[in-house]
Amino acid sequence: MGVVYSATHPVIGKRAAIKILRGEVSSSPGAVARFIQEARAVNQIGHPNIVDIFAFGTLPDGAAPINIMEPARQASRCAGALEGRGRLVSRRGPPAR
């Protein structure tokens, strides 16, 4: 649904992650509504294991909505723990559609 980029503010040096809704889905009102709902839900939960979204907007050309959030704190540790394990398989089966 979206692509996440690592960023650093050029003046104050604050690190952030920028999630941009993919172009092929940004024209779908339903996809945009889900993207906005994701930002609202994350901030309502307010859990230490969920990143904080501190800004929401659109790209300068208005082509796609974006979320600006704190970077994941445990990403490198998780990647190291999963390295070499192969494909992860759900014990519950595929998600319901």
C-alpha positions as CSV (number, residue, x, y, z in Angstrom):
1,M,0.0,0.0,0.0
2,G,2.8,2.4,0.8
3,V,6.6,2.8,0.6
4,V,8.6,3.9,3.6
5,Y,11.8,6.0,3.4
6,S,14.3,6.9,6.0
7,A,14.8,10.7,6.4
8,T,16.7,13.2,8.5
9,H,15.6,16.8,9.0
10,P,18.2,19.0,7.3
11,V,18.3,21.7,10.0
12,I,17.7,20.0,13.3
13,G,18.9,16.5,12.5
14,K,15.7,14.7,13.7
15,R,15.4,11.2,12.2
16,A,12.1,10.2,10.8
17,A,10.4,7.6,8.5
18,I,8.2,8.9,5.6
19,K,5.5,6.6,4.4
20,I,4.1,7.5,1.0
21,L,1.0,5.9,-0.5
22,R,1.9,4.2,-3.7
23,G,0.9,6.0,-6.9
24,E,-1.2,3.2,-8.2
25,V,-3.4,3.2,-5.1
26,S,-3.3,6.9,-4.3
27,S,-6.1,7.6,-6.8
28,S,-8.4,5.3,-4.9
29,P,-10.6,7.2,-2.4
30,G,-10.9,3.9,-0.4
31,A,-7.2,3.4,-0.2
32,V,-6.6,7.1,0.9
33,A,-9.3,6.7,3.5
34,R,-7.6,3.6,4.9
35,F,-4.3,5.4,4.9
36,I,-5.8,8.3,7.0
37,Q,-7.5,5.8,9.3
38,E,-4.2,4.0,9.9
39,A,-2.7,7.3,11.0
40,R,-5.6,8.0,13.3
41,A,-5.6,4.5,14.8
42,V,-1.9,4.6,15.5
43,N,-2.1,7.8,17.5
44,Q,-5.2,6.7,19.4
45,I,-3.5,3.5,20.6
46,G,-0.4,5.3,21.9
47,H,1.6,2.1,22.7
48,P,5.4,2.1,23.1
49,N,5.7,-0.8,20.6
50,I,3.9,1.3,17.9
51,V,5.6,4.2,16.2
52,D,4.2,7.7,16.6
53,I,2.9,9.4,13.5
54,F,3.6,13.1,14.1
55,A,2.7,14.6,10.7
56,F,0.3,13.9,7.8
57,G,0.0,15.6,4.5
58,T,0.5,15.2,0.8
59,L,3.5,15.4,-1.5
60,P,4.2,18.9,-2.8
61,D,2.6,18.0,-6.1
62,G,-0.4,16.7,-4.3
63,A,0.0,13.3,-6.0
64,A,0.0,11.1,-2.9
65,P,-0.7,11.3,0.9
66,I,2.2,10.9,3.3
67,N,2.7,10.0,7.0
68,I,5.8,11.3,8.8
69,M,6.6,9.1,11.8
70,E,9.3,8.2,14.2
71,P,11.7,5.5,12.9
72,A,11.2,2.0,14.1
73,R,13.4,1.5,17.2
74,Q,13.8,-2.3,16.9
75,A,14.0,-2.7,13.2
76,S,17.7,-3.7,13.0
77,R,17.3,-6.2,16.0
78,C,14.3,-7.8,14.3
79,A,16.1,-8.1,11.0
80,G,19.1,-9.8,12.7
81,A,16.8,-12.2,14.5
82,L,15.0,-13.2,11.3
83,E,18.2,-13.5,9.1
84,G,18.7,-16.9,7.7
85,R,15.3,-18.3,8.9
86,G,13.8,-18.4,5.5
87,R,10.1,-17.7,4.8
88,L,7.9,-17.0,7.8
89,V,4.7,-19.1,7.8
90,S,1.6,-18.2,9.8
91,R,0.3,-20.8,12.2
92,R,-3.2,-19.5,11.8
93,G,-3.4,-19.8,8.0
94,P,-4.0,-17.1,5.5
95,P,-5.9,-13.9,6.5
96,A,-9.6,-13.9,5.9
97,R,-10.8,-12.0,2.8
